[in-house]
Amino acid sequence: MIALDEERNLGRAASRLHMSQPAASKALTQLEEQVGYVLFERTSQGTRPTAAGTVMILHARHTLGSAVRVAEELQAAQERGTTLLRLGTLPSAAVTVAPSLIAALCQRMPALEVTLVEGVLDNLLDRLSVDELDIVLGRLGGRPLPAECEAMHLHDEPICIVSAPGHALASLRGQQLRDLRGRSWILPLPGTMLRERLERAFEQAGLPVPPARIHTNSLLATLAHIGQSDSLAVMPTAIAGFYRDRGSLDVLPVRIDANFGAIGAIYRQQGARMPAVQAALDWLGQAREPEVR
């Protein structure tokens, strides 16, 4: 079903599975007889799933993801004597929450083996929904959670203004956004959460968004450009603090009323949890900031 959904052509799906087309057609017919519904229909655009087929495909992907997980767990236990934890992370948690979590778990569980995947939210949530990941860390929001998934709020993340180390503005106190007019900027891409929050902060201060020659959503590109110029940029505070402590940038002492959003963990609610997954959720539950009334 997964192959046919991705190929949208019975012949190509059969070839991908090393089956003859008649055998693949017979397998589909048997499956449709078992569930009692037509699962795919032939159209001028190819073979497409029906509403019932879409439901079955989702279950098929989750079943396949669970089967792969079982195989990986068995191999890790038998061949390496380890247990697995598969984490997905957005850049907003890659240098903050993720390293702290992994360090704590590795100290507590000497046989732990961690796979850490960085990506965009949509892709990570898709992998979580089919059991290819155990937990996704990063900024919450942006799209509805997959079915049977839940989010744990960890903390809210303000944003700050950064510059190259030793920038002339880094040592000046009492500055406001209006004092930065005329400066060169590297701005987040339009439509991103960071850009929207920055625009709102300038609007609340009664100022236009400053012009910029560079617009990027790349953290590494931003670091590289501010390191070779006197341009200013914005970052979530925790990420900026990580690079400031390593001498890669300065955080300007400028008050900016903007919040990047909630940082949290997304995980599946149901199903048997391996000890490493439960240990990770327990640590995250203890590490989160208490909710403020």
Secondary structure as GFF3:
##gff-version 3
##sequence-region A 1 293
A	DSSP	alpha_helix	2	7	.	.	.	ID=ss1
A	DSSP	alpha_helix	10	16	.	.	.	ID=ss2
A	DSSP	alpha_helix	21	35	.	.	.	ID=ss3
A	DSSP	beta_strand	40	43	.	.	.	ID=ss4
A	DSSP	beta_strand	46	49	.	.	.	ID=ss5
A	DSSP	alpha_helix	51	75	.	.	.	ID=ss6
A	DSSP	pi_helix	76	80	.	.	.	ID=ss7
A	DSSP	beta_strand	83	89	.	.	.	ID=ss8
A	DSSP	alpha_helix	91	94	.	.	.	ID=ss9
A	DSSP	alpha_helix	97	108	.	.	.	ID=ss10
A	DSSP	beta_strand	112	118	.	.	.	ID=ss11
A	DSSP	alpha_helix	121	129	.	.	.	ID=ss12
A	DSSP	beta_strand	135	139	.	.	.	ID=ss13
A	DSSP	beta_strand	149	163	.	.	.	ID=ss14
A	DSSP	three_ten_helix	168	171	.	.	.	ID=ss15
A	DSSP	three_ten_helix	177	180	.	.	.	ID=ss16
A	DSSP	beta_strand	186	187	.	.	.	ID=ss17
A	DSSP	alpha_helix	193	204	.	.	.	ID=ss18
A	DSSP	beta_strand	214	215	.	.	.	ID=ss19
A	DSSP	alpha_helix	219	227	.	.	.	ID=ss20
A	DSSP	beta_strand	233	236	.	.	.	ID=ss21
A	DSSP	alpha_helix	237	245	.	.	.	ID=ss22
A	DSSP	beta_strand	250	251	.	.	.	ID=ss23
A	DSSP	beta_strand	259	268	.	.	.	ID=ss24
A	DSSP	alpha_helix	275	287	.	.	.	ID=ss25
###
